[in-house]
Every structure is written in structure tokens, then in C-alpha cells.
Amino acid sequence: MKNLSKPGSSTDRALKFLEQNTCFLRSLFANCNHDVDKVTTIIEPILNAPKRCEITPFYIQAICTEHATFLVTNITEGQVVRVVDSASSWLIGRRSNCSIAIPDRCVSRQHAVLGHERGQDFHITDIGSRNGSKVNNRPLATLERRNLRDGDLIELGFVQVEFFITTSQESSQLGSELSITDWM
């Protein structure tokens, strides 16, 4: 009974998100010992990402915990929020087998790579795309690696995406108990 909360709370929003991501839901709840408060702490930044968008409705939200980094994005048909598998690099492109598939013809089949090493910055590299990539309106040369910061604007061809990074103390503390790679 201690895990119940008032209707309309952030917990309710968290549960709605998790209903749409059932694999993530099962693993997350199991790893959090069915504690809704722990689950909410982890996904609260995900739920608030759309409110942070200032330039475009599309975003990539990086969530860093002590042991894992994963992405959440709404760059999908219908802007459905999707959890991207935990990794140290993610391929972005038009192909459906890309970690982040963008169904737009101005995006190359394999357009760019988003990367992260533990304890370092996130970065993006254009891998020879036809229409190029930019960070904060500055073009990226092919194979140039550019560091990213919270709030940066990424352009992939003509598609604009805001990039957010969340590293919360509470998420880090939970990360010592949980491994997001086990959730996927």
C-alpha cells in the first residue's frame, strides 16, 4: 500500500509511459522491487523532455546513471516516445535497423553516430551523409567528432532535434542498485 499515490500525479504519467514500453516496464519494475517511487525517479526526466523543447518538437534524451546510459526519443512516426537500447554508441539514419531511425528522405540511410564514453561528454559524428549534419547551426565535416551539451540543437539533413542530458543524483544512486542494460 505504501507505493500508491494520488491520481494525476507524476506516478500516473510514469505508468502510462511504461504501458507503452512493456519490455522496459517488466524489467524496470522487477529491478526496482516493484517500488513505483524508484521507477518514477528514473523516468521523470523522460516525461519532462517534451516540455524542454524550445525549437522543435523532436528530441533525444540521454539518461545517465552510474552504470549505464540509454536514450529516449520521440523521433518516430507519430512521435511515440521510444526507449533506445543501452549502448556506448548509436547509429542514426533512415534505415529501420538504425538505433534511431528517422523516416525522412533528407536523412541518409546511415547518417551519423551519437556516442558516449563513461565519464566523458556525448558526441556526434557525421558519417558521410548526403545532406550533412550541424550542431547549433555549425556544420559538421564528414567524420568530425563534435561534443554535445545539454540543450544543443542537432540538424540531420533538414530534421532538427534537441538533445538533452540528464544525470540526476537520485538516478545515479539508483544506478548503483540497478543496471539498465539488464532491463532491455
Biotite code that builds the C-alpha atoms (Angstrom):
import biotite.structure as struc

atoms = struc.array([
    struc.Atom([0.000, 0.000, 0.000], chain_id="A", res_id=1, res_name="MET", atom_name="CA", element="C"),
    struc.Atom([2.899, 2.417, 0.556], chain_id="A", res_id=2, res_name="LYS", atom_name="CA", element="C"),
    struc.Atom([3.516, 2.690, -3.206], chain_id="A", res_id=3, res_name="ASN", atom_name="CA", element="C"),
    struc.Atom([0.093, 4.119, -4.043], chain_id="A", res_id=4, res_name="LEU", atom_name="CA", element="C"),
    struc.Atom([-0.183, 7.791, -4.941], chain_id="A", res_id=5, res_name="SER", atom_name="CA", element="C"),
    struc.Atom([-2.815, 10.356, -5.759], chain_id="A", res_id=6, res_name="LYS", atom_name="CA", element="C"),
    struc.Atom([-4.436, 10.165, -9.215], chain_id="A", res_id=7, res_name="PRO", atom_name="CA", element="C"),
    struc.Atom([-2.979, 12.577, -11.763], chain_id="A", res_id=8, res_name="GLY", atom_name="CA", element="C"),
    struc.Atom([0.446, 12.542, -10.134], chain_id="A", res_id=9, res_name="SER", atom_name="CA", element="C"),
    struc.Atom([3.767, 12.067, -11.881], chain_id="A", res_id=10, res_name="SER", atom_name="CA", element="C"),
    struc.Atom([3.451, 8.401, -10.942], chain_id="A", res_id=11, res_name="THR", atom_name="CA", element="C"),
    struc.Atom([0.362, 8.116, -13.154], chain_id="A", res_id=12, res_name="ASP", atom_name="CA", element="C"),
    struc.Atom([2.251, 9.693, -16.083], chain_id="A", res_id=13, res_name="ARG", atom_name="CA", element="C"),
    struc.Atom([5.103, 7.274, -15.453], chain_id="A", res_id=14, res_name="ALA", atom_name="CA", element="C"),
    struc.Atom([2.760, 4.300, -15.540], chain_id="A", res_id=15, res_name="LEU", atom_name="CA", element="C"),
    struc.Atom([1.209, 5.482, -18.819], chain_id="A", res_id=16, res_name="LYS", atom_name="CA", element="C"),
    struc.Atom([4.669, 5.743, -20.396], chain_id="A", res_id=17, res_name="PHE", atom_name="CA", element="C"),
    struc.Atom([5.581, 2.278, -19.156], chain_id="A", res_id=18, res_name="LEU", atom_name="CA", element="C"),
    struc.Atom([2.359, 0.793, -20.545], chain_id="A", res_id=19, res_name="GLU", atom_name="CA", element="C"),
    struc.Atom([3.620, 1.851, -23.975], chain_id="A", res_id=20, res_name="GLN", atom_name="CA", element="C"),
    struc.Atom([7.045, 0.277, -23.331], chain_id="A", res_id=21, res_name="ASN", atom_name="CA", element="C"),
    struc.Atom([6.118, -3.114, -21.895], chain_id="A", res_id=22, res_name="THR", atom_name="CA", element="C"),
    struc.Atom([9.540, -4.824, -22.074], chain_id="A", res_id=23, res_name="CYS", atom_name="CA", element="C"),
    struc.Atom([11.082, -1.873, -20.306], chain_id="A", res_id=24, res_name="PHE", atom_name="CA", element="C"),
    struc.Atom([8.181, -1.979, -17.825], chain_id="A", res_id=25, res_name="LEU", atom_name="CA", element="C"),
    struc.Atom([8.659, -5.598, -16.788], chain_id="A", res_id=26, res_name="ARG", atom_name="CA", element="C"),
    struc.Atom([12.382, -5.308, -16.258], chain_id="A", res_id=27, res_name="SER", atom_name="CA", element="C"),
    struc.Atom([12.230, -1.904, -14.599], chain_id="A", res_id=28, res_name="LEU", atom_name="CA", element="C"),
    struc.Atom([9.605, -2.905, -12.062], chain_id="A", res_id=29, res_name="PHE", atom_name="CA", element="C"),
    struc.Atom([11.406, -6.166, -11.273], chain_id="A", res_id=30, res_name="ALA", atom_name="CA", element="C"),
    struc.Atom([14.727, -4.383, -10.776], chain_id="A", res_id=31, res_name="ASN", atom_name="CA", element="C"),
    struc.Atom([13.062, -1.739, -8.590], chain_id="A", res_id=32, res_name="CYS", atom_name="CA", element="C"),
    struc.Atom([11.384, -4.371, -6.407], chain_id="A", res_id=33, res_name="ASN", atom_name="CA", element="C"),
    struc.Atom([8.031, -3.055, -7.622], chain_id="A", res_id=34, res_name="HIS", atom_name="CA", element="C"),
    struc.Atom([8.671, 0.317, -5.946], chain_id="A", res_id=35, res_name="ASP", atom_name="CA", element="C"),
    struc.Atom([6.757, 2.867, -8.015], chain_id="A", res_id=36, res_name="VAL", atom_name="CA", element="C"),
    struc.Atom([8.687, 5.752, -6.437], chain_id="A", res_id=37, res_name="ASP", atom_name="CA", element="C"),
    struc.Atom([12.013, 4.361, -7.710], chain_id="A", res_id=38, res_name="LYS", atom_name="CA", element="C"),
    struc.Atom([10.546, 3.814, -11.174], chain_id="A", res_id=39, res_name="VAL", atom_name="CA", element="C"),
    struc.Atom([9.169, 7.357, -11.208], chain_id="A", res_id=40, res_name="THR", atom_name="CA", element="C"),
    struc.Atom([12.549, 8.814, -10.221], chain_id="A", res_id=41, res_name="THR", atom_name="CA", element="C"),
    struc.Atom([14.179, 7.119, -13.186], chain_id="A", res_id=42, res_name="ILE", atom_name="CA", element="C"),
    struc.Atom([11.600, 8.080, -15.800], chain_id="A", res_id=43, res_name="ILE", atom_name="CA", element="C"),
    struc.Atom([10.620, 11.582, -14.620], chain_id="A", res_id=44, res_name="GLU", atom_name="CA", element="C"),
    struc.Atom([13.222, 13.245, -16.923], chain_id="A", res_id=45, res_name="PRO", atom_name="CA", element="C"),
    struc.Atom([11.796, 11.227, -19.816], chain_id="A", res_id=46, res_name="ILE", atom_name="CA", element="C"),
    struc.Atom([8.319, 12.528, -19.130], chain_id="A", res_id=47, res_name="LEU", atom_name="CA", element="C"),
    struc.Atom([9.521, 16.134, -18.910], chain_id="A", res_id=48, res_name="ASN", atom_name="CA", element="C"),
    struc.Atom([11.635, 16.148, -22.091], chain_id="A", res_id=49, res_name="ALA", atom_name="CA", element="C"),
    struc.Atom([8.839, 17.478, -24.373], chain_id="A", res_id=50, res_name="PRO", atom_name="CA", element="C"),
    struc.Atom([8.401, 20.481, -22.056], chain_id="A", res_id=51, res_name="LYS", atom_name="CA", element="C"),
    struc.Atom([12.072, 21.354, -22.542], chain_id="A", res_id=52, res_name="ARG", atom_name="CA", element="C"),
    struc.Atom([11.807, 21.577, -26.343], chain_id="A", res_id=53, res_name="CYS", atom_name="CA", element="C"),
    struc.Atom([12.117, 25.198, -27.464], chain_id="A", res_id=54, res_name="GLU", atom_name="CA", element="C"),
    struc.Atom([12.882, 24.979, -31.196], chain_id="A", res_id=55, res_name="ILE", atom_name="CA", element="C"),
    struc.Atom([11.481, 21.710, -32.465], chain_id="A", res_id=56, res_name="THR", atom_name="CA", element="C"),
    struc.Atom([9.091, 19.075, -31.118], chain_id="A", res_id=57, res_name="PRO", atom_name="CA", element="C"),
    struc.Atom([11.699, 16.335, -31.674], chain_id="A", res_id=58, res_name="PHE", atom_name="CA", element="C"),
    struc.Atom([14.250, 15.374, -29.047], chain_id="A", res_id=59, res_name="TYR", atom_name="CA", element="C"),
    struc.Atom([16.806, 12.813, -27.975], chain_id="A", res_id=60, res_name="ILE", atom_name="CA", element="C"),
    struc.Atom([17.018, 12.495, -24.183], chain_id="A", res_id=61, res_name="GLN", atom_name="CA", element="C"),
    struc.Atom([20.153, 10.867, -22.770], chain_id="A", res_id=62, res_name="ALA", atom_name="CA", element="C"),
    struc.Atom([19.733, 9.363, -19.316], chain_id="A", res_id=63, res_name="ILE", atom_name="CA", element="C"),
    struc.Atom([22.961, 8.618, -17.436], chain_id="A", res_id=64, res_name="CYS", atom_name="CA", element="C"),
    struc.Atom([23.110, 6.502, -14.332], chain_id="A", res_id=65, res_name="THR", atom_name="CA", element="C"),
    struc.Atom([26.159, 5.266, -12.507], chain_id="A", res_id=66, res_name="GLU", atom_name="CA", element="C"),
    struc.Atom([26.377, 2.069, -14.579], chain_id="A", res_id=67, res_name="HIS", atom_name="CA", element="C"),
    struc.Atom([24.514, 2.692, -17.816], chain_id="A", res_id=68, res_name="ALA", atom_name="CA", element="C"),
    struc.Atom([23.454, 5.246, -20.372], chain_id="A", res_id=69, res_name="THR", atom_name="CA", element="C"),
    struc.Atom([20.378, 4.955, -22.516], chain_id="A", res_id=70, res_name="PHE", atom_name="CA", element="C"),
    struc.Atom([18.422, 7.185, -24.856], chain_id="A", res_id=71, res_name="LEU", atom_name="CA", element="C"),
    struc.Atom([14.777, 8.056, -25.212], chain_id="A", res_id=72, res_name="VAL", atom_name="CA", element="C"),
    struc.Atom([13.463, 9.772, -28.321], chain_id="A", res_id=73, res_name="THR", atom_name="CA", element="C"),
    struc.Atom([10.246, 10.818, -29.988], chain_id="A", res_id=74, res_name="ASN", atom_name="CA", element="C"),
    struc.Atom([11.741, 10.834, -33.500], chain_id="A", res_id=75, res_name="ILE", atom_name="CA", element="C"),
    struc.Atom([9.348, 8.165, -34.679], chain_id="A", res_id=76, res_name="THR", atom_name="CA", element="C"),
    struc.Atom([6.252, 8.059, -36.787], chain_id="A", res_id=77, res_name="GLU", atom_name="CA", element="C"),
    struc.Atom([3.519, 9.554, -34.652], chain_id="A", res_id=78, res_name="GLY", atom_name="CA", element="C"),
    struc.Atom([6.146, 10.947, -32.240], chain_id="A", res_id=79, res_name="GLN", atom_name="CA", element="C"),
    struc.Atom([5.703, 7.938, -29.951], chain_id="A", res_id=80, res_name="VAL", atom_name="CA", element="C"),
    struc.Atom([8.284, 8.017, -27.156], chain_id="A", res_id=81, res_name="VAL", atom_name="CA", element="C"),
    struc.Atom([10.693, 5.105, -27.505], chain_id="A", res_id=82, res_name="ARG", atom_name="CA", element="C"),
    struc.Atom([13.454, 3.782, -25.264], chain_id="A", res_id=83, res_name="VAL", atom_name="CA", element="C"),
    struc.Atom([16.653, 3.049, -27.214], chain_id="A", res_id=84, res_name="VAL", atom_name="CA", element="C"),
    struc.Atom([18.814, 0.141, -26.018], chain_id="A", res_id=85, res_name="ASP", atom_name="CA", element="C"),
    struc.Atom([21.659, 0.966, -23.669], chain_id="A", res_id=86, res_name="SER", atom_name="CA", element="C"),
    struc.Atom([24.980, 1.290, -25.532], chain_id="A", res_id=87, res_name="ALA", atom_name="CA", element="C"),
    struc.Atom([28.062, 3.476, -25.917], chain_id="A", res_id=88, res_name="SER", atom_name="CA", element="C"),
    struc.Atom([27.195, 4.476, -29.493], chain_id="A", res_id=89, res_name="SER", atom_name="CA", element="C"),
    struc.Atom([24.004, 4.693, -31.507], chain_id="A", res_id=90, res_name="TRP", atom_name="CA", element="C"),
    struc.Atom([23.645, 4.803, -35.297], chain_id="A", res_id=91, res_name="LEU", atom_name="CA", element="C"),
    struc.Atom([21.205, 7.439, -36.560], chain_id="A", res_id=92, res_name="ILE", atom_name="CA", element="C"),
    struc.Atom([19.744, 7.192, -40.050], chain_id="A", res_id=93, res_name="GLY", atom_name="CA", element="C"),
    struc.Atom([16.777, 6.419, -42.242], chain_id="A", res_id=94, res_name="ARG", atom_name="CA", element="C"),
    struc.Atom([17.190, 2.627, -42.195], chain_id="A", res_id=95, res_name="ARG", atom_name="CA", element="C"),
    struc.Atom([14.924, 0.753, -39.833], chain_id="A", res_id=96, res_name="SER", atom_name="CA", element="C"),
    struc.Atom([17.903, -1.123, -38.345], chain_id="A", res_id=97, res_name="ASN", atom_name="CA", element="C"),
    struc.Atom([19.463, 2.104, -37.016], chain_id="A", res_id=98, res_name="CYS", atom_name="CA", element="C"),
    struc.Atom([19.291, 2.666, -33.265], chain_id="A", res_id=99, res_name="SER", atom_name="CA", element="C"),
    struc.Atom([17.407, 5.866, -34.026], chain_id="A", res_id=100, res_name="ILE", atom_name="CA", element="C"),
    struc.Atom([15.564, 5.519, -37.328], chain_id="A", res_id=101, res_name="ALA", atom_name="CA", element="C"),
    struc.Atom([14.296, 8.792, -38.794], chain_id="A", res_id=102, res_name="ILE", atom_name="CA", element="C"),
    struc.Atom([11.730, 8.193, -41.549], chain_id="A", res_id=103, res_name="PRO", atom_name="CA", element="C"),
    struc.Atom([12.637, 11.271, -43.625], chain_id="A", res_id=104, res_name="ASP", atom_name="CA", element="C"),
    struc.Atom([14.223, 11.273, -47.102], chain_id="A", res_id=105, res_name="ARG", atom_name="CA", element="C"),
    struc.Atom([16.577, 14.156, -46.219], chain_id="A", res_id=106, res_name="CYS", atom_name="CA", element="C"),
    struc.Atom([18.253, 11.857, -43.673], chain_id="A", res_id=107, res_name="VAL", atom_name="CA", element="C"),
    struc.Atom([20.752, 9.385, -45.145], chain_id="A", res_id=108, res_name="SER", atom_name="CA", element="C"),
    struc.Atom([20.307, 5.662, -44.587], chain_id="A", res_id=109, res_name="ARG", atom_name="CA", element="C"),
    struc.Atom([23.284, 5.830, -42.214], chain_id="A", res_id=110, res_name="GLN", atom_name="CA", element="C"),
    struc.Atom([23.662, 9.483, -41.327], chain_id="A", res_id=111, res_name="HIS", atom_name="CA", element="C"),
    struc.Atom([25.532, 9.967, -38.037], chain_id="A", res_id=112, res_name="ALA", atom_name="CA", element="C"),
    struc.Atom([26.734, 8.243, -34.888], chain_id="A", res_id=113, res_name="VAL", atom_name="CA", element="C"),
    struc.Atom([25.943, 9.506, -31.414], chain_id="A", res_id=114, res_name="LEU", atom_name="CA", element="C"),
    struc.Atom([28.465, 8.304, -28.847], chain_id="A", res_id=115, res_name="GLY", atom_name="CA", element="C"),
    struc.Atom([29.338, 8.444, -25.166], chain_id="A", res_id=116, res_name="HIS", atom_name="CA", element="C"),
    struc.Atom([32.141, 7.115, -23.015], chain_id="A", res_id=117, res_name="GLU", atom_name="CA", element="C"),
    struc.Atom([31.591, 6.836, -19.277], chain_id="A", res_id=118, res_name="ARG", atom_name="CA", element="C"),
    struc.Atom([32.772, 9.981, -17.524], chain_id="A", res_id=119, res_name="GLY", atom_name="CA", element="C"),
    struc.Atom([33.095, 11.936, -20.773], chain_id="A", res_id=120, res_name="GLN", atom_name="CA", element="C"),
    struc.Atom([30.884, 14.067, -22.980], chain_id="A", res_id=121, res_name="ASP", atom_name="CA", element="C"),
    struc.Atom([28.394, 12.886, -25.536], chain_id="A", res_id=122, res_name="PHE", atom_name="CA", element="C"),
    struc.Atom([29.498, 13.437, -29.112], chain_id="A", res_id=123, res_name="HIS", atom_name="CA", element="C"),
    struc.Atom([28.153, 13.172, -32.636], chain_id="A", res_id=124, res_name="ILE", atom_name="CA", element="C"),
    struc.Atom([29.958, 12.274, -35.859], chain_id="A", res_id=125, res_name="THR", atom_name="CA", element="C"),
    struc.Atom([28.566, 12.681, -39.370], chain_id="A", res_id=126, res_name="ASP", atom_name="CA", element="C"),
    struc.Atom([29.481, 9.513, -41.281], chain_id="A", res_id=127, res_name="ILE", atom_name="CA", element="C"),
    struc.Atom([29.296, 10.863, -44.824], chain_id="A", res_id=128, res_name="GLY", atom_name="CA", element="C"),
    struc.Atom([25.645, 11.808, -45.076], chain_id="A", res_id=129, res_name="SER", atom_name="CA", element="C"),
    struc.Atom([24.294, 13.352, -48.277], chain_id="A", res_id=130, res_name="ARG", atom_name="CA", element="C"),
    struc.Atom([22.681, 16.402, -46.625], chain_id="A", res_id=131, res_name="ASN", atom_name="CA", element="C"),
    struc.Atom([25.130, 16.866, -43.760], chain_id="A", res_id=132, res_name="GLY", atom_name="CA", element="C"),
    struc.Atom([24.781, 17.472, -40.053], chain_id="A", res_id=133, res_name="SER", atom_name="CA", element="C"),
    struc.Atom([25.013, 20.556, -37.850], chain_id="A", res_id=134, res_name="LYS", atom_name="CA", element="C"),
    struc.Atom([25.267, 21.261, -34.148], chain_id="A", res_id=135, res_name="VAL", atom_name="CA", element="C"),
    struc.Atom([23.902, 24.650, -33.090], chain_id="A", res_id=136, res_name="ASN", atom_name="CA", element="C"),
    struc.Atom([23.909, 25.761, -36.760], chain_id="A", res_id=137, res_name="ASN", atom_name="CA", element="C"),
    struc.Atom([27.610, 24.890, -37.187], chain_id="A", res_id=138, res_name="ARG", atom_name="CA", element="C"),
    struc.Atom([28.206, 22.324, -39.970], chain_id="A", res_id=139, res_name="PRO", atom_name="CA", element="C"),
    struc.Atom([29.967, 19.079, -39.157], chain_id="A", res_id=140, res_name="LEU", atom_name="CA", element="C"),
    struc.Atom([32.601, 17.845, -41.614], chain_id="A", res_id=141, res_name="ALA", atom_name="CA", element="C"),
    struc.Atom([32.449, 14.168, -42.547], chain_id="A", res_id=142, res_name="THR", atom_name="CA", element="C"),
    struc.Atom([33.937, 12.083, -39.704], chain_id="A", res_id=143, res_name="LEU", atom_name="CA", element="C"),
    struc.Atom([34.353, 15.171, -37.500], chain_id="A", res_id=144, res_name="GLU", atom_name="CA", element="C"),
    struc.Atom([33.517, 14.402, -33.882], chain_id="A", res_id=145, res_name="ARG", atom_name="CA", element="C"),
    struc.Atom([31.720, 17.216, -32.046], chain_id="A", res_id=146, res_name="ARG", atom_name="CA", element="C"),
    struc.Atom([30.961, 17.204, -28.325], chain_id="A", res_id=147, res_name="ASN", atom_name="CA", element="C"),
    struc.Atom([27.351, 17.774, -27.307], chain_id="A", res_id=148, res_name="LEU", atom_name="CA", element="C"),
    struc.Atom([25.913, 19.601, -24.327], chain_id="A", res_id=149, res_name="ARG", atom_name="CA", element="C"),
    struc.Atom([22.508, 19.632, -22.740], chain_id="A", res_id=150, res_name="ASP", atom_name="CA", element="C"),
    struc.Atom([20.162, 21.728, -24.891], chain_id="A", res_id=151, res_name="GLY", atom_name="CA", element="C"),
    struc.Atom([22.158, 21.534, -28.148], chain_id="A", res_id=152, res_name="ASP", atom_name="CA", element="C"),
    struc.Atom([20.299, 21.656, -31.451], chain_id="A", res_id=153, res_name="LEU", atom_name="CA", element="C"),
    struc.Atom([21.274, 18.850, -33.831], chain_id="A", res_id=154, res_name="ILE", atom_name="CA", element="C"),
    struc.Atom([20.368, 19.034, -37.518], chain_id="A", res_id=155, res_name="GLU", atom_name="CA", element="C"),
    struc.Atom([20.399, 15.833, -39.555], chain_id="A", res_id=156, res_name="LEU", atom_name="CA", element="C"),
    struc.Atom([19.769, 16.938, -43.113], chain_id="A", res_id=157, res_name="GLY", atom_name="CA", element="C"),
    struc.Atom([16.773, 19.204, -42.589], chain_id="A", res_id=158, res_name="PHE", atom_name="CA", element="C"),
    struc.Atom([15.467, 17.436, -39.474], chain_id="A", res_id=159, res_name="VAL", atom_name="CA", element="C"),
    struc.Atom([16.043, 19.393, -36.267], chain_id="A", res_id=160, res_name="GLN", atom_name="CA", element="C"),
    struc.Atom([16.355, 17.576, -32.942], chain_id="A", res_id=161, res_name="VAL", atom_name="CA", element="C"),
    struc.Atom([17.017, 18.962, -29.478], chain_id="A", res_id=162, res_name="GLU", atom_name="CA", element="C"),
    struc.Atom([19.474, 16.994, -27.366], chain_id="A", res_id=163, res_name="PHE", atom_name="CA", element="C"),
    struc.Atom([19.055, 16.727, -23.602], chain_id="A", res_id=164, res_name="PHE", atom_name="CA", element="C"),
    struc.Atom([21.256, 15.091, -20.997], chain_id="A", res_id=165, res_name="ILE", atom_name="CA", element="C"),
    struc.Atom([20.008, 14.028, -17.586], chain_id="A", res_id=166, res_name="THR", atom_name="CA", element="C"),
    struc.Atom([22.341, 12.875, -14.860], chain_id="A", res_id=167, res_name="THR", atom_name="CA", element="C"),
    struc.Atom([20.490, 13.154, -11.588], chain_id="A", res_id=168, res_name="SER", atom_name="CA", element="C"),
    struc.Atom([21.872, 12.264, -8.191], chain_id="A", res_id=169, res_name="GLN", atom_name="CA", element="C"),
    struc.Atom([18.826, 10.150, -7.483], chain_id="A", res_id=170, res_name="GLU", atom_name="CA", element="C"),
    struc.Atom([19.215, 8.290, -10.777], chain_id="A", res_id=171, res_name="SER", atom_name="CA", element="C"),
    struc.Atom([22.908, 7.770, -10.043], chain_id="A", res_id=172, res_name="SER", atom_name="CA", element="C"),
    struc.Atom([22.118, 6.379, -6.618], chain_id="A", res_id=173, res_name="GLN", atom_name="CA", element="C"),
    struc.Atom([19.577, 4.039, -8.167], chain_id="A", res_id=174, res_name="LEU", atom_name="CA", element="C"),
    struc.Atom([22.094, 3.110, -10.843], chain_id="A", res_id=175, res_name="GLY", atom_name="CA", element="C"),
    struc.Atom([24.276, 1.542, -8.193], chain_id="A", res_id=176, res_name="SER", atom_name="CA", element="C"),
    struc.Atom([21.373, -0.773, -7.363], chain_id="A", res_id=177, res_name="GLU", atom_name="CA", element="C"),
    struc.Atom([20.104, -1.238, -10.912], chain_id="A", res_id=178, res_name="LEU", atom_name="CA", element="C"),
    struc.Atom([21.643, -1.856, -14.296], chain_id="A", res_id=179, res_name="SER", atom_name="CA", element="C"),
    struc.Atom([19.632, -0.506, -17.184], chain_id="A", res_id=180, res_name="ILE", atom_name="CA", element="C"),
    struc.Atom([21.358, -2.952, -19.516], chain_id="A", res_id=181, res_name="THR", atom_name="CA", element="C"),
    struc.Atom([19.570, -5.693, -17.574], chain_id="A", res_id=182, res_name="ASP", atom_name="CA", element="C"),
    struc.Atom([16.219, -4.057, -18.344], chain_id="A", res_id=183, res_name="TRP", atom_name="CA", element="C"),
    struc.Atom([16.455, -4.445, -22.108], chain_id="A", res_id=184, res_name="MET", atom_name="CA", element="C"),
])
